[in-house]
Amino acid sequence: MSTPSRTRLLLRQATSSVGASIAIALIVAVAAGLFTAWPRLARVTFEDEVAFRSAQTSATARALTGTSRGDWPVEPGDESASYEAALGTLDDVRAGAGPTLRPLLGDPELLITVGGRANAVTGSALPFDGPTPRPSDLAGRLMLPRAIDSVIDHVEIVLGSAPGAWPGAVVDPEAGIITPGEPIEVMLSAATADRLGIALGDELTGWGPSLPISDDEDAEVTARVTGLFEPTDPDEDYWQFQLGALDARIASDPNIGDFGIGAVYLHQDSAAQLAFSEGLIPATDVWIPVAPGGDDPVALLDDLREITAREITLGDPDLGGAQLQLDTALIDVLDGALDAQRGTAAVLTLVAAGPVGVTFALLALTTRLAVSRRRATLALASARGGSPPQIRGALGLEGLVLGVPAAALGAAVATLAVPGAAEIGDYLLAALAGLAPAAFLAGAALPSLRTQRHDLSGRSTSPWRWVVEVLLVAAAAGSLYVLLSRGLQSTTTQTVDPLATATPLLISLAAAVLATRLFPYPMRVVHALARRRRDLPAFLGSARALREGGAGLVPMLALLVATSIAVFSTTMLTTLTGGVDESARAANGADVRLVGPPYPDETVEQIASIDGVAQVARIFTQPQTGYTVGDTTRQVTLYAVDTATLGQVQTEVSGAVELPPDMDTLVDGSIPIVVSDPLAPESDETLTIRMTSTVPVTAVGTSPSAAGIADGTLWAFVDLELLREVTGQNLVPRMMLVDLSPDADVEAAVAQISATVGGVGTIESVEAEQAGFLDSPSATSMQRGFVVALALSLLQCVLALVLTLVLAAPARGRLIAVLRTLGTGPRDARRLVTWELVPLAVVALAVGTALGLALPHLVVATVDLSVFTGQSTPAVTYDWPQLALVLAGVVAIIGLTLLAASTLARRLSLSVLRIGDSP
Amino acid sequence: MTTTPTTTQQPTTGRVTGGEIVCEDLVRIYAAEGIEVQALQGLTLHVSAGDLVAIVGASGSGKSTLLTILSGLDTPTAGTASVAGIDLLTLRGRARVAYQRHTVGFVWQQTSRNLLPYLTALENIALPMTLAGRERPSTLAQRADGLLEMLGVGHCRDKRPGAMSGGEQQRVAIAVAVANSPQVLLADEPTGELDEATSADVLEMMRTVNAETGVTVLIVTHDPTVSEHVRRTVQIRDGRTATEVLRRRETDEHGAELHIAEEFAVLDKVGRMQLPQDFVSALELKDRVRLTLEDDHAGVWRDARQATPAEPEQTEDER
């Protein structure tokens, strides 16, 4: 009854076949959701990782610390150079920190330590005497005067009182003399006092500067202990910045004995008064605690870099003052995290590019389905006077109505599901997905009412298709060439590299196009074989695959991408793990490395007899060994090792030292020696090394590197037992390299080794490092990303196969109807469907596998992977059993789809043949 | 030569100026992979304005191709074709759209190509008018109703094609075809799927439309009974027009109605014509024929140098 208007007719047209429209809307919604969620998840994972890493860093490493030696940060008598003024300068520095850093900074601390000339054993501590006798086990006592104002807030005075400020030396201008005046008040921890034999009230002498009272008399500055304290919380980070505050440190000189060093605390203003003395050398330590956290790691890094670049001057600049710069290990941690994240992002973006492209291809296929469902309407409308702009406009409008709300919905769901700040860049792909249906629908080829002969050719006769394909292959080849010639690109740039992302996608497209074009050739052979047999579906199926193969570009692409992702991710993971393994092994030197205490021969034998241990090699290190060639002597590091077993222990280590056989026998009465390349002797000069005596040696070879054992460039290797024999010295090795047998239980073996050495020293195993990498956030996020990409692309495969079948259903239906009038059964209908898909799937799997095997080479050549593996181009390793398993999984899923599709094919292909029906 | 057609249109189903169809040496070749098909091989046809003509031919003779060309869905390869003064060879873009909207209307054999299954009869008729955009929505429904009444399917106004009989569907299809008041109405096998009684009805409807609106009607069919309802029948053979039959009714001196049908061979511009197949086989004409000019006719003689077709024994016996 109502007047049929334009919009009403449009609506009727849109609602006439909703299946394809719903499919389009669903694909767009899911795609938009995924496109939005991916970068948000990446950001959240990254922020979590940074927070995790920075929390793992110790407080002392995380804080901004600075030191200065030799210059006084405070001066007496000058208000602007007092302790308070110095703290004020530090407060200004803190206030000037960047906006991201500022909320994380705690109160600045200034510690002034006063010491004497440095000593190898006792450092710069000042020896002192006190009335209370020193404990009998100590050969001497030393003190480290320290001044820091905040210590009073972290301790509880148990005996006595806190020290007051020392007024300084007393100057008598008339008499022209300076007297020490009062002793300086100090406090120390009760434990230190106990250990060093100091009692409350003791006057400590012998450490301080002397002042000439008269021409022949000197008086020295002394200290008096006014208080003993206990820390309120001995475990808090505060004490980590000033070691030795809570208990005395024992330094031992093997010739003389043990020395006790204790820290004593002055009042902060007392330190300035000591600035006149030339014998006292000040050390200034500044730290500002940094709390873990922070939202924006990149901005935090910038702020940290900025604050660590500033030069801070404490004290009086005219008199020198203490100059220092702040530094923190957090910069390296953040840098490392950023690099790891960028490396992961680079690899994952490469992987994700494929499914993104396939999504748009699927949308194109679905719109083709929608257009084919509307064939009648569109043909009629265009024949009865609908101008192309009118019809395309209507289609485009429908595309917008379908795509834009669906994309908005998907993006909204993703934004709500993944917490975090929203960035405009996240929504770019989602917007593209929302507009894609409109573009594809408006750009579709309009069907015509004119009868067409489909028996002449199934392929598209448009010459433009061929041109487009050639352009595509050229673009892929070009971008590949540019990418390879650009070489290794370090992942320090912020934005995702478009060339690196687009190239795998272009290559996949080009491979799909080439596969579609070359597909008829093997098919012809199959067809010729099928011709000779009596089997109808084989013959007919192969003939149809030949003629209509061109329509299978999208499912070919989807299958190809899925297979290549599966193979690529597996290979990338094994490559990265292998790279980690190799670099860990090179750093470790062997399967297990023990360093630390002396390992006597019995211990070595015990370790060698542990289950799972294949070989043991001992290494005795003597640095600064004199190596004389003729007249010149150089200082090299000498390694005395088990030359017989070292080769076996280090078989898998790249860059290991190459030792010739028979190094354990004398050569012409001298010990054979292998030296590093720079030390290679030029002529037949006499070579000797200096142990407790001079030992003649003969050079039997050189080696370019000694991975896992020697750092630096000047080193030499001899046999341990031989050296022991010749020198008569009992050389006890402090390092051991252990090789485990291939099927050993690594954990049990390491535990037993650890028990044998009594848990002393460090034990590092390659397995632990590998496990560490695999557990690291980067590796787990990469694995997760791979799995998600694979699942997605398999889903797309299934969808592409189903859509292709549905698109081909009308033509197949007519064919099957004709065949059934000729007497074929329903089983043949199923087999026809199988023949439609199986050749396509086989070709796609083959090409996809080849692509997946080749792509890691591209990644390794263009992405800097040193952030994961320590070497920038690890060798690509293929784990064939794992690959076979993964491929079997992919094949299984596709096979299931085919099975389901062929059972559904009967329903899809039912049709009644009518004479004169338009094809 | 493209001249702007003038149409005089009155509100509902007023009269239009019928379009003249002129085809001379029309050629249409289809080329595909290694195959070339000559559907029309120099077809000559003149249909005067307001005429009702049937084109008859076996399948493969090119009649569907002719109709596709005349309805603007296809472009001829060579020759001239003009409908209502519009040259079909150079028809492109917007001119083609205007041509399909306002100059021609067509009816196909299958309902699926004439009507959209999900729209009612009224909406189907409204579709071309909405596409053309010339009618205001208020007059649109009025005009559609008028067309439905004229074709006697007013009761199908709100029915979907699935709920109509074959004859009703074709009549609605005719209404859709003339919705925008075209000057030429083309019909491809309109009675192909219908029984005899319904076919007669539909053809009668076409005659009504032709008589009432003055639109030129061209029906293509292989059904010889159609030719009994039309004044002029043209036969197509091998992509060319071969013969024509003109029918008329006369009342003789006794008052009885006589149906007279005269068969002609079509002569094109340069004088070429096609001899009927039975003539050719009866005289065994082959390769060359001799022509003689008489006072009121021209004669066609077999080439004397060819062997005589008569039984040799008989002639010998006669001698």
Chai-1 contact restraints between the chains, C-beta under 6 A:
chainA,res_idxA,chainB,res_idxB,connection_type,confidence,min_distance_angstrom,max_distance_angstrom,comment,restraint_id
A,T3,B,P137,contact,1.0,0.0,6.0,A-B,restraint_1
A,T3,B,A141,contact,1.0,0.0,6.0,A-B,restraint_2
A,P4,B,E123,contact,1.0,0.0,6.0,A-B,restraint_3
A,P4,B,A126,contact,1.0,0.0,6.0,A-B,restraint_4
A,S5,B,P137,contact,1.0,0.0,6.0,A-B,restraint_5
A,R6,B,T130,contact,1.0,0.0,6.0,A-B,restraint_6
A,S16,B,Y118,contact,1.0,0.0,6.0,A-B,restraint_7
A,T377,B,L116,contact,1.0,0.0,6.0,A-B,restraint_8
A,R384,B,P128,contact,1.0,0.0,6.0,A-B,restraint_9
A,G385,B,Q100,contact,1.0,0.0,6.0,A-B,restraint_10
A,G385,B,R101,contact,1.0,0.0,6.0,A-B,restraint_11
A,G385,B,P128,contact,1.0,0.0,6.0,A-B,restraint_12
A,G385,B,L131,contact,1.0,0.0,6.0,A-B,restraint_13
A,G385,B,A132,contact,1.0,0.0,6.0,A-B,restraint_14
A,G386,B,L131,contact,1.0,0.0,6.0,A-B,restraint_15
A,S387,B,V97,contact,1.0,0.0,6.0,A-B,restraint_16
A,L449,B,L73,contact,1.0,0.0,6.0,A-B,restraint_17
A,R450,B,T68,contact,1.0,0.0,6.0,A-B,restraint_18
A,R450,B,L73,contact,1.0,0.0,6.0,A-B,restraint_19
A,R450,B,D74,contact,1.0,0.0,6.0,A-B,restraint_20
A,L456,B,A32,contact,1.0,0.0,6.0,A-B,restraint_21
A,S457,B,A32,contact,1.0,0.0,6.0,A-B,restraint_22
A,S457,B,E33,contact,1.0,0.0,6.0,A-B,restraint_23
